[in-house]
Amino acid sequence: MSLVVVGTMAYDSVKTPFGERDLALGGSATYFSVCAGYFTKVMLVAVIGEDFANEDLEMLKNRGIDTTGVTRSDGKSFRWKGEYGFDLNEARTLDTQLNVLAGFDPVLPETYRDAKYLFLANIDPTLQRKVLDQMNDVKLVALDTMNFWIDGAIDELKKTLERVDILIINEGEARMLGETPNMVQAAKQITSMGPKTLIVKRGEYGALLFHDGEIFSAPAYPLEQVFDPTGAGDTFAGGFMGHIARMNEDKINDTILRQAIIVGSVMASYTVEKFSVDRIKELDRAEIAARFRQFKRLTNFDDLSGEL
Amino acid sequence: MSLVVVGTMAYDSVKTPFGERDLALGGSATYFSVCAGYFTKVMLVAVIGEDFANEDLEMLKNRGIDTTGVTRSDGKSFRWKGEYGFDLNEARTLDTQLNVLAGFDPVLPETYRDAKYLFLANIDPTLQRKVLDQMNDVKLVALDTMNFWIDGAIDELKKTLERVDILIINEGEARMLGETPNMVQAAKQITSMGPKTLIVKRGEYGALLFHDGEIFSAPAYPLEQVFDPTGAGDTFAGGFMGHIARMNEDKINDTILRQAIIVGSVMASYTVEKFSVDRIKELDRAEIAARFRQFKRLTNFDDLSGEL
């Protein structure tokens, strides 16, 4: 089933201990779309500047991604510059240029409005709600946000959260939003704000799912070479939502959610192996399936509770 | 099969955001023994001072733990004082008094020397090797250490590591010993130093096992109330080694190692629910089995690689 994503399309300048790349294709919606596109029909909503390369847009179109909702504005595309230290855990932002993103006013093409799945990547919660308003009969809405909005626009964010099914945020943000360092308690707080399902991204430690009183813990795939962590969270979300939209169950259930988290983790693990979308745009189904099996192997142990 | 442990018996003064306790029974060998004692015969080697309460020693004896190797010296027992902040991740040490530990010269009773399993808790690597020397025909040796020895006694530590099968350390220590932030690379470095098997403790993020080219990732149990993390690592080791000694396989294998890590994680999850050994001394087999099943539920997902 069709999946609408609204977010950023950007050019990133990234430096890691293993190399650097200037003006590499990036942005939450870009990473998300490339990944979700392996599993379902993706409809992209974003704003780009005059500088956005046609070949980058063509690359997305050639992957079957609907770019009708991508508008080109006067000015430059959103740009982000950052670097990572040796532990690769957190980016240090060196420069952010909003450029055309400052005037972003997302209008959904008519053809998008009947889609059943919606992912609101990390943008202003007021804009996220505006996108929600344009959907006719959406079945499942997931949202990402960040400390900037939790800190600076909590009232707007809470109004948006009331209408969301799944919140996908990182661990520090979950602690901030839930107002406690204890993740189980934070999850209770957050799931009382609207989203019945919470996914907490923990970087190299994997992800936690809180849903219907159940907790699922997924590891990250231990890689010998992590090249560039940029986009890992967005590709996690892309794999996750892509799988859910593809399965299109009547009611979201624990089994699908758990599998979707592993699919997201698989996609994130590939993302970090190269700069930009270089690795994830060259994947095939066999590679995705192979790493899914490796996740199974990574976490498997035999029950012995009967012998204890 | 019998399991010898050498380590500390101590009195800890601990402050957490949820309460404080002065001079509570602690020490690596104490925590380890109480946990391992649920699964196998434990033979304890440690030094205590004149202040060590007979009732604490009796508590251990009543649990079937062999305390023949516990010697009482003039002076006070080892004492540690620390506090934890709200995230409970790392203790801030306020005071360490070695006391009788400064003159610790472990001598194993004859009855201990034919034991097949040995756990060397975190003490001076020279003393760890001295204990090893006294064992007649040990089948499996595991060792814990800390940054203090990696930093200050690396040559002695490396000499000891050459004779060890399993190294159990925390994540920061693994990075330090392996001289890289990347855990897969660090594991390769460390397993070339002697121990064929490496277990990396990651606190609230669980544990990683590196063995024979395989990686296993175990979560920590997400608790709504973590009361006091002191002893979690030692009880993890106690559950882990207790299970291995109980199973007493001819050759250590991946299946047993994975199960042992979950048993260790179960014990650690109980430890942190109360101060000192208060929670782990009151457990029964049914509770241990129940939480083992919860770990299974926590990590379980259905394979779908065939459909990808």
Interface residues (C-beta under 8 A of the other chain):
Chain A: F86 D87 L88 P181 N182 M183 V184 Q185 R202 E204 Y205 G206 L208 E214 I215 F216 S217 A218 P219 P222 L223 E224 Q225 V226 T255 R258 Q259 I261 I262 V263 R285 I288 A289 A290 F292 R293 K296 R297 L298 T299 N300 F301 D302 D303 L304 S305 G306 L308
Chain B: F86 D87 L88 P181 N182 M183 V184 Q185 R202 E204 Y205 G206 L208 E214 I215 F216 S217 A218 P219 P222 L223 E224 Q225 V226 T255 R258 Q259 I261 I262 V263 R285 I288 A289 A290 F292 R293 K296 R297 L298 T299 N300 F301 D302 D303 L304 S305 G306 L308
